[in-house]
Amino acid sequence: MDIRKKTGIIIRKDGEYLVGIDIFGGLRWSIYPWDAWITRRRDHALIVADKVRGERVLFNPVAGQLRSM
């Protein structure tokens, strides 16, 4: 297994990571990057980061590594 293929982009803001939207339309955040919504599409990550005013972060859940983009 090549763990590099597991690397994706997550959104960070104020030390928390975007998980998703709850049933009432509010944003859900977690202090753990493993809970975060993850994508490999840079264009989708850019749109979401702009909407929530967060930053894009590369995350590999297998290795537990984070790196700012």
URMOWO-V579453 format. One record per pair of residues at least 12 apart in sequence whose ideal C-beta (glycine too) atoms are under 7 Angstrom apart, sorted by the first residue. I is the first residue (numbers start at 0). GAP is how many residues later the second one is. D is the distance in Angstrom with one decimal. If there is no record, write none. Layout:
i=(I I)
gap=(GAP GAP)
d=(D D)
//
This chain:
i=(2 2 2 5 5 5 6 6 6 7 7 7 7 8 8 8 8 8 8 8 8 9 9 9 9 9 9 10 10 10 10 10 10 11 11 11 12 12 12 15 15 15 16 16 16 16 16 16 17 17 17 17 18 18 18 19 26 32 32 33 35 37 54 55 56)
gap=(57 59 60 54 55 56 51 52 53 30 31 32 51 29 30 31 33 36 47 48 49 23 26 27 28 47 49 34 37 38 41 43 45 42 43 45 39 40 41 13 14 15 12 13 15 16 18 19 18 19 34 36 16 17 18 17 25 26 33 27 23 21 13 13 12)
d=(6.3 4.3 6.0 5.8 6.1 4.9 5.9 6.9 4.4 3.9 5.8 5.1 6.1 6.9 5.6 6.9 6.7 4.0 5.2 7.0 6.2 6.0 4.0 6.7 5.3 5.4 4.8 6.9 5.7 5.2 6.2 4.3 6.4 5.8 5.4 4.9 6.2 6.7 3.6 4.0 6.4 5.7 6.6 5.5 7.0 5.0 6.6 3.7 6.0 5.6 6.2 6.4 5.2 6.0 6.1 5.4 6.4 5.2 6.2 5.7 7.0 6.6 6.6 4.4 6.5)
//
